[in-house]
Amino acid sequence: MRTITCHFPITVRITGTPSPAALERLGEVVEEALARRLRLARARLATAGYPDIVPAPADPAGTAAASSTARPETRP
């Protein structure tokens, strides 16, 4: 079976000055939201006929992000 690996950058924009506790909670909230979206994506892929989609192991060193070719968003 062929393997395709996809990396998706995640950007969180914060308005105002959050407290240290709010910043800590933000990480948990983003992680929960991402997990929900990945479950939804896997379900849709399975429905489309691709039930064998498996998540790749986590990249704790962050090397995937470091090698990303994504560019920062610019606004006019």
N, C-alpha and C positions, 0 to 999 in steps of 0.2 A: 504494500500500500504506500502511496506517495505521501510525503509529509509537507505540509505548508504551515509556516509559522508566521503569525501576524502580531505586530506590536502596535498598541494604540496609546498615543500620548494623552495624558489627562491634565487639564488645566483647571485650577480652582481659583476663582477671583473673589477676593474679600473686600468688602466695603467697610470703612470705619476702622476702629482699633479693637480687635477682639482681645479678651483676657487670655492669659496662659491656659486656663481651664477650657475656654471655648476653642482655642486652637487644638488642644489635645483631643477634644470631643470631635472636632472636624475630621480628623483622620479616621476615627471610627465610623462616622457618618458616610464619608466617601467610600470607605471599604465596603460597608453594607450595601450602598447603592450600586457599586460596581458588581458585587456578587449577585444582586438581583438581576441586573442587566445581562450578565453572563449566563445565568440560568435561563432567562428568556431567549437569548440568542441560541443556546443549545437546543431548547425546545423547538424553536422555529426551524433550525437546521434539520432536526430529526423529522419534523413534519414534512420537510421538503425532500426527504429521502436520504439524509446523511446522518444516520443514528450513531455512527462510530466516532463522532467528534469528541476528542479528549483534550482537556486543558494541558498545556505544557507546564513543566515544573516552574515554580517561581524563580525569579532572578534576584536573589537577595543582594547581590553585589551591585546591582543597578547597571550592569554592562550593556543591557539592551537600550536603556535610555541614553547612555553615553554615546552609543553608536547610531542613534537616531538621526535621520536626515530632515526631521521636521523643523520648520522655521517658526519663530515666534510670530504671533499675530500682530499685524500692524493696522492702525486705524488712520483714516485720512484726517 
